[in-house]
Amino acid sequence: MSMNVTRDRAQLQDSQGELTPKPMESRTPSAALTLTAGLLGFALVCLDASIVNVALPAIGSSLGGGMSGLQWVVDAYTLAFAALMLSTGAFSDRAGASRAYALGAAVFTLASAACGLAPNLPALIGARVVQGVAAAVVLPASLALVRQAYADPARRARAVALWAAGGSAAVALGPVVGGLLTTAWDWRGIFFVNLPVGVLILALLVRAPRSRRRPAPLDLPGQVTAVVALTALTFAVIEGGTAGWAALAAALVAIALFLRIEARRPHPVVPLGLFRNRTVAVTVAAGAAVSVAFYSMVFVFSLFFQQVQGRSALQAGLMFLPMTGLIAVTNVVAGKLAGRHGARLPMVLGQGLAVAGLLVTLYVDAGTPPVLVALLLVPMALGCALTVPPLTAAMMDAVPAERAGLAAGVLNAARQMAGALGIAVFGALISDGFVAGMRLSVVISAALLTVTGLLSFRLAGPSASSA
C-alpha cells in the first residue's frame, strides 16, 4: 500500500523538472545500470520501513527499553524520513541527483552498519535517525536518476514503473525477510543485510550520468520547526509524564511558529493555501487515516503474534504475506476504477472495506488461530490499497500543474507523519494491556477512516474531478 505513493513522487520530480545536459539514451548500458541502482536504493529504504517490525521483540530482549523503546526504534526512522521529505527534493536539485543519491546511499549504508553494531538502545535509535535522514535523500534522488537516464518518454515510463515495483516488492517482503533473518541469524541481521546492497549501489553509480545542479528554494525555518513540532509531539505521546507535558507544550509552540513562518515565506515547504481547496484537505486527511490504520496495525499485530501468541519472528512475518502480497494487484484495480468512475467511488469503497476489515479484527484474542488472524487482516489492507491511488489522483487533479510536485510532497509527508504518530499512540495503548489496547487501536483507526470516508463521499464526481 505504501508504494502507491510512487506516482506522487514521480510527479514531484516531474514538476521540479530534473534536467541533464545530455540525457543518457535508454539503450546504453549505463541506463540499465542506473535503473538498477535507483531501484535498489528505493527498495532498500522501503524495506527498512517494514523489516523492523517483526524484529522488535528480539531487539527488546537484547537491548531492553520496554514498549517506548521499541516505538522509538520504528518512529526514529519514520519521523526523520517523513519530516525531511518536505525538503529533500529541493536538496536533490541543488546538489544534483547523482551526487545527492551517492551521498544518501553511502550514509544509509554506514548508518545500517551502526544499527547492526549498536551496543544499546539509544545508539540504535540514533543510528535509525541517521538512516531516516539518508532515506529521505535517497528517495527523490533515486527517482530523478531513473528519469534522467531515459530520454524516450515510453521507456522512461516503464523504467519508473519498475522502480515503483521494486519498492512494492520490498514492502511486501519486509516482514518475511525480517522474520527469517531474526530467526535464522539475529535481529542485527536485518541491518547488516543492507551493507552489500549499499556497496553495490555505489559501484553501479560509477556509470550513472552526472546531474546538473539547479537552483531550488529551501525553506529552512519551516523545515526546522516542522521537525521540532513532530518530534516533540511524538515524544509527548510515547513518554508521557511530566516530560511528556513539557514536550507537548514545545510541540504547540513549534506548530504555531511553523504556521506563522509558512504564511509569510515566499517558497514555503507547506503552502497553507493548498488546504483551502476541499479536495486537497480531504485527500490529505484520508491519506493520513489510511496510514494510521495500515502502518499501526502492522506494528501492533507484529507484537501480537509474538508477545501474545508466542510465535517466532519468522512465523509472525509470514502472517503478513497474505495482506501484503495482494496489495499490488489491488493498486491496479484501484487505478482502473478511478479512471472509469472517478476518484470518489474507489475512495469510498476502499475506506468502507478497510473499516469493515478493522471491525472484524475486534474478535481477535490470544486464542485466535494465527492463520485466521492473517486472513482477517486482508480486507483492511486491500481497502487501504484501494484508497491510495485514487486519492492521489484526486489531489493531483485539484491543484495547478505547476504545484503538483509540491502537493505530492505534502501528501506523502503527511501520510508518513500520521503513520509515525499512530504507532506512538497505539504503542502507548497496548502497553497498559495488550488485547484491550489493540481493540481500542482498531476502533480509533476505524473511526478515523469512517470520518474521512464520509468526507470523501462529498467530493466531486467523475465529471468534475478536475474542477
Buried (B, 14 or more C-beta within 10 A) or exposed (E): BBBBBBBBBBBBBBBBEBBBEEBBEBEEEBBBBBBBBBBBBBBBBBBBBBBBBBBBBBBBEBBEBEBBBBBBBBBBBBBBBBBBBBBBBBBBBBBBBBBBBBBBBBBBBBBBBBBBEBEEBEBBBBBBBBBBBBBBBBBBBBBBBBBBBBBEEEBBEBBBEBBBBBBBBBBBBBBBBBBBBBBEEBBBBBBBBBBEBBEBBBEBBEBBBEBBBBEBEBBEBBBBBBBBBBBBBBBBBBBBEEEBEBBBEBBBBBBEBBBEBBEEBEEBBBBEEBEEBEBBBBBBBBBBBBBBBBBBBBBBBBBBBBBBBEBBBBBBBBBBBBBBBBBBEBBEBBBEBBBEBBBBBBBBBBBBBBBBBBBBBBEBEEEBEBEEBBBBBBBBBBBBBBBBBBBBBBBBBBBEEEBBBBBBBBBBBBBBBBBBBBBBBBBBBBBEEBEEBBBBBBEBBBEBBBBBBEBBBEBBEBEEBEE
